[in-house]
Amino acid sequence: NNPVTWIKNFLKGLWLIVGSHKYPKWLVLEVGVGKPGDMSSTASWFKSDAVIITAIGETPAHIEFFNSRRHLIEEKSELIQTLKKGGLLVLNADDEDVLAMKSKTREHFVTYGFKEGADIVGSADKVLYSKDGVPAGVVFRVDEGGNSFPVMIEGVFGRNHMYASLAAIALSITLKLPMLTALDALKEYDVPPGRMRLLTGIKNSLIIDDTYNSSPFACESALWTLGSIENREGSRRRRVAVLGDMLELGRHTLEAHKEVGRVVEKNADILLVVGHRAKGIKEGAIEAGMFPDNIFEFLDSYEARDFIKDYVQENDIILVKGSQGMRMERVVEPILLDQKNKSKFLVRQDREWKNKK
């Protein structure tokens, strides 16, 4: 999904692989940018043994304060300058702009992705179904050095979790950790709240909770995942997309939202848009051919929350996503079946967040 989400999932995967074994413990930092100068300022005070670059996307997150996409890419790539001599650079080979960053270092680099030619290659990814035909997670294969291994991650959807696993595996191999040990550790993958997490909803519905944050690349990826879910065992699941504003896109705001709307038309039966920027999603969906009566519009997540708790039907599958400021977890809360443990399943449930409007 988006770069921030991928790196957070990577960190969890890395800890599962490395943390429980007798290997050197690393201090792992997540580094991002919001405006020009952020990365150069951050990179000035530490040196890295390894740097992992995840993805950029056609309309990257946090592009609002940059002159151009190229400007933002250059800012992000400055993280590579923190590498120590003899350090390792790990790159997503599926993103051409990320792969091109190999030219920015003389240190060793390793690549991962789903395209042929990567050092760690993922393939045959698909939705994992239970014996009852209920979507339960993802399954894919990992190839490295002529060896092929199956990987199964329960409780999540989306390639973001697969990319995180591939990145963690790429680094673990350089630490001389056996592949089978790494893959075995990933069976205990701890699914983070709000990041393409599968939750059981009311009326036998299934919720894809991706409410942590949003960007054009991540939102489109989540929608394609929604559209890939099959109807099995004679059941008919409505695919419902609940999408909030994507923030910090600057002059790209309108077109990015309209493009998401075009993807909605191909992957969802029902669309709920939340926030004034998300009107662009509605416009794009209608332009692409979506029936207007299947689209509902709300000012904020409070309005959407009040509507959806009565709108959900039996066996619906509901994707909920939006930027952090939209607080889309409020939409998930009333349709979550396990209300006793909602503070465990949902993002931003601590007192400070709950007190914010």
C-alpha positions in Angstrom: 0.0 0.0 0.0 1.4 3.6 0.8 5.2 3.9 1.7 4.6 4.7 5.3 2.3 1.7 5.7 4.7 -0.6 3.9 7.7 0.4 6.1 5.6 -0.1 9.3 4.6 -3.5 8.2 8.2 -4.3 7.2 9.3 -3.3 10.7 6.9 -5.8 12.3 7.9 -8.5 9.9 11.6 -7.8 10.5 11.1 -8.1 14.3 9.3 -11.3 13.9 12.1 -12.7 11.9 15.1 -11.3 13.9 13.8 -10.4 17.3 13.2 -13.9 18.6 16.6 -15.3 17.6 20.1 -14.8 18.7 21.1 -12.2 16.2 22.3 -8.6 16.8 19.4 -6.4 17.7 18.9 -3.3 15.5 17.5 0.1 16.3 15.0 0.5 13.5 13.8 4.0 12.5 10.9 4.9 10.2 11.8 8.1 8.2 9.4 10.1 6.1 9.1 13.6 4.7 6.3 16.2 4.7 8.1 19.2 3.3 11.4 20.1 1.5 14.4 19.7 3.8 12.9 17.1 6.1 15.0 14.2 4.9 18.3 16.2 4.7 17.7 17.4 8.3 17.0 13.9 9.6 19.8 12.3 7.6 22.3 14.6 9.2 22.3 13.0 12.6 22.5 9.3 12.1 24.3 6.6 10.1 22.5 3.4 8.9 23.6 -0.2 8.5 20.8 -0.7 6.1 18.2 1.5 4.2 15.0 0.2 2.8 13.1 2.2 0.2 9.5 1.1 -0.3 7.6 2.9 -3.1 6.8 6.3 -4.5 3.6 6.0 -6.5 2.3 8.1 -9.4 0.9 10.8 -7.0 2.9 10.3 -3.8 1.7 11.0 -0.4 2.7 14.4 1.2 3.4 15.9 -2.2 1.6 19.1 -1.4 4.6 21.2 -0.4 7.0 20.0 -3.1 7.5 21.7 -6.5 7.2 18.5 -8.4 7.1 14.7 -8.0 10.8 14.6 -9.0 11.6 17.1 -6.2 9.9 14.8 -3.7 11.7 11.7 -5.0 15.1 13.5 -4.7 14.2 14.4 -1.1 13.3 10.8 -0.2 16.5 9.5 -1.8 18.7 11.5 0.5 18.1 8.8 3.1 20.5 6.7 1.2 23.3 9.1 2.1 23.1 7.8 5.7 24.5 4.4 4.8 27.7 3.4 6.5 30.6 2.0 4.5 29.7 -1.7 3.9 26.0 -1.0 4.5 23.0 -2.4 2.6 20.4 -0.8 0.4 17.1 -2.7 -0.1 15.0 -1.5 -3.0 11.5 -2.2 -4.3 12.2 -3.4 -7.9 8.5 -2.9 -8.9 8.8 0.9 -8.6 11.1 2.3 -11.3 11.9 5.4 -9.4 12.9 3.4 -6.4 15.0 1.0 -8.4 16.8 3.9 -10.1 18.1 4.9 -6.6 20.7 2.1 -6.8 22.9 4.6 -8.7 23.1 6.8 -5.6 25.3 4.4 -3.7 28.4 2.3 -4.1 27.3 0.0 -1.3 25.7 -3.4 -1.8 22.0 -3.4 -2.8 19.3 -6.1 -2.9 15.9 -5.9 -4.6 12.5 -7.3 -4.0 9.2 -7.3 -5.8 6.8 -9.2 -8.0 8.6 -8.5 -11.3 11.0 -10.9 -12.8 14.6 -9.9 -12.1 14.3 -9.0 -8.5 16.5 -10.8 -6.0 13.6 -11.7 -3.9 10.5 -12.4 -6.1 6.9 -12.7 -5.0 4.4 -14.4 -7.2 1.0 -16.1 -7.5 -0.6 -13.8 -4.9 -4.3 -14.4 -4.2 -6.9 -14.2 -1.6 -6.9 -17.0 1.0 -10.4 -18.5 1.7 -11.6 -20.5 4.6 -13.3 -23.9 4.2 -16.6 -22.0 4.3 -15.6 -19.7 1.5 -15.0 -16.7 3.7 -12.0 -14.5 2.7 -9.4 -15.0 5.4 -6.1 -13.5 4.3 -3.5 -13.7 1.5 -1.2 -16.4 0.1 1.8 -16.0 -2.3 5.1 -17.6 -3.2 8.6 -16.3 -2.6 11.5 -17.2 -4.9 15.2 -16.6 -4.0 18.3 -18.2 -5.4 16.5 -21.0 -7.2 14.3 -21.9 -4.2 10.6 -21.4 -4.0 8.5 -21.2 -0.8 4.8 -20.6 0.0 3.8 -17.8 2.4 0.4 -17.4 4.0 -0.6 -14.4 6.1 -4.0 -14.6 7.8 -6.2 -11.7 8.8 -5.1 -9.2 6.2 -5.6 -8.2 2.5 -3.5 -6.4 0.0 -0.1 -6.4 -1.5 1.2 -4.0 1.1 1.6 -6.8 3.6 3.3 -9.0 0.9 5.7 -6.2 0.0 6.5 -5.8 3.7 7.2 -9.5 4.0 9.5 -9.4 0.9 11.4 -6.5 2.2 11.9 -8.2 5.6 13.0 -11.4 3.9 15.5 -9.5 1.7 17.1 -8.0 4.7 17.0 -11.2 6.8 18.9 -13.1 4.0 21.7 -10.6 4.2 21.9 -11.3 7.9 22.5 -14.9 7.0 19.2 -16.0 8.5 17.9 -19.2 6.9 15.0 -18.6 4.5 12.9 -21.3 6.2 13.4 -19.7 9.6 12.4 -16.3 8.2 9.2 -17.7 6.6 8.3 -19.6 9.7 8.5 -16.4 11.7 6.1 -14.7 9.3 3.4 -17.1 10.2 3.0 -15.1 13.4 2.7 -11.8 11.6 1.1 -9.4 14.0 -1.5 -7.5 11.9 -1.4 -3.8 12.8 -4.7 -1.9 13.2 -6.1 0.1 10.4 -3.8 -1.4 7.6 -5.9 -3.6 5.4 -6.9 -5.6 8.4 -9.8 -8.0 8.2 -12.5 -7.6 10.8 -15.7 -9.4 11.4 -18.7 -7.0 11.1 -22.4 -7.1 12.0 -24.8 -9.2 9.9 -22.0 -11.5 8.8 -20.3 -8.7 7.1 -16.5 -8.5 6.5 -14.7 -5.2 7.1 -11.4 -4.3 5.4 -10.2 -1.7 7.8 -7.6 0.5 6.1 -8.3 3.6 8.1 -4.8 4.4 9.3 -4.1 6.8 6.4 -4.6 7.2 2.7 -2.9 8.2 -0.6 -3.9 7.7 -4.2 -1.6 4.8 -4.7 -2.7 3.1 -1.5 -6.4 3.8 -2.1 -6.4 2.4 -5.6 -4.5 -0.7 -4.5 -7.1 -1.3 -1.7 -9.9 -1.0 -4.2 -8.3 -3.5 -6.6 -8.1 -5.9 -3.6 -11.8 -5.3 -2.9 -12.7 -6.1 -6.5 -10.6 -9.3 -6.4 -12.7 -11.0 -3.8 -14.8 -13.8 -5.2 -18.4 -14.8 -4.3 -18.2 -18.4 -3.1 -20.5 -21.1 -1.9 -23.5 -19.4 -3.6 -23.2 -16.2 -1.5 -23.5 -12.8 -3.0 -21.5 -10.1 -1.2 -22.0 -6.5 -2.0 -18.7 -4.7 -2.3 -19.0 -1.4 -0.4 -16.3 1.3 -0.6 -16.3 4.0 2.1 -13.7 6.5 1.1 -12.7 9.7 2.9 -10.6 12.7 1.7 -7.0 12.1 0.8 -5.0 15.0 2.2 -1.7 16.8 1.5 -2.0 16.4 -2.3 -1.9 20.1 -3.2 -2.7 20.9 -6.8 -3.1 17.1 -7.5 -6.1 16.9 -5.2 -9.0 17.0 -7.7 -7.5 14.7 -10.4 -6.2 12.2 -7.8 -9.6 11.8 -6.3 -11.3 11.5 -9.7 -8.9 8.8 -10.7 -9.7 6.9 -7.5 -13.4 7.2 -8.5 -12.7 5.6 -11.8 -11.1 2.6 -10.0 -14.1 2.5 -7.7 -16.4 1.9 -10.6 -14.5 -1.3 -11.6 -14.3 -2.7 -8.1 -17.3 -1.7 -5.9 -21.1 -1.9 -6.1 -21.7 0.9 -3.5 -19.7 4.0 -2.8 -19.8 6.2 0.3 -17.7 9.4 0.0 -16.7 11.3 3.1 -15.5 15.0 3.0 -15.5 17.7 0.5 -12.4 16.6 -1.4 -14.0 13.1 -1.8 -16.6 14.6 -4.0 -14.0 14.2 -6.7 -14.2 10.4 -6.1 -17.9 10.6 -6.7 -17.4 12.6 -9.9 -14.8 10.1 -11.2 -17.0 7.1 -10.5 -20.0 8.6 -12.3 -17.9 9.6 -15.3 -16.7 6.0 -15.4 -20.2 4.7 -15.5 -21.2 4.1 -11.9 -25.0 4.5 -11.2 -25.5 7.7 -9.1 -28.1 6.0 -7.0 -25.4 3.7 -5.6 -23.3 6.6 -4.3 -23.9 8.4 -1.0 -22.2 11.5 0.2 -21.3 12.7 3.7 -19.7 15.8 5.2 -17.6 14.0 7.8 -17.0 10.6 9.4 -19.7 11.3 12.0 -22.4 11.5 9.4 -21.1 8.4 7.6 -21.0 6.5 10.9 -24.6 7.2 11.7 -25.7 6.1 8.2 -23.7 2.9 7.8 -24.8 1.1 11.0 -28.3 0.8 9.5 -27.2 0.4 5.8 -25.1 -2.7 6.2 -26.7 -5.8 4.7 -26.1 -9.5 5.3 -22.7 -10.7 3.9 -21.5 -7.2 2.8 -17.7 -6.7 2.4 -16.9 -3.2 3.3 -13.6 -1.3 2.6 -13.1 1.8 4.8 -10.2 4.1 4.0 -9.2 7.8 4.3 -6.5 10.1 5.5 -5.7 10.3 9.1 -7.4 13.6 9.6 -10.7 12.2 8.4 -10.8 9.7 11.3 -12.5 7.0 9.3 -12.1 4.5 12.2 -15.4 6.1 13.4 -17.1 4.5 10.5 -15.8 1.1 11.3 -16.7 1.3 15.0 -20.5 0.8 14.8 -20.4 -2.1 12.4 -17.6 -4.0 14.2 -19.1 -7.2 15.7 -16.7 -7.4 18.7 -17.5 -4.2 20.5 -15.7 -5.3 23.7 -12.3 -5.3 22.0 -12.7 -2.3 19.7 -9.9 -0.5 21.4 -7.6 -3.4 20.3 -8.8 -3.6 16.7 -9.2 0.1 15.8 -6.6 2.8 15.2 -6.4 6.0 17.3 -8.3 4.6 20.3 -6.1 6.2 23.1 -7.6 9.0 25.2 -5.7 11.8 23.3 -7.2 10.8 20.0 -10.6 10.1 21.4 -10.9 13.6 22.8 -10.1 15.2 19.4 -13.1 16.3 17.3 
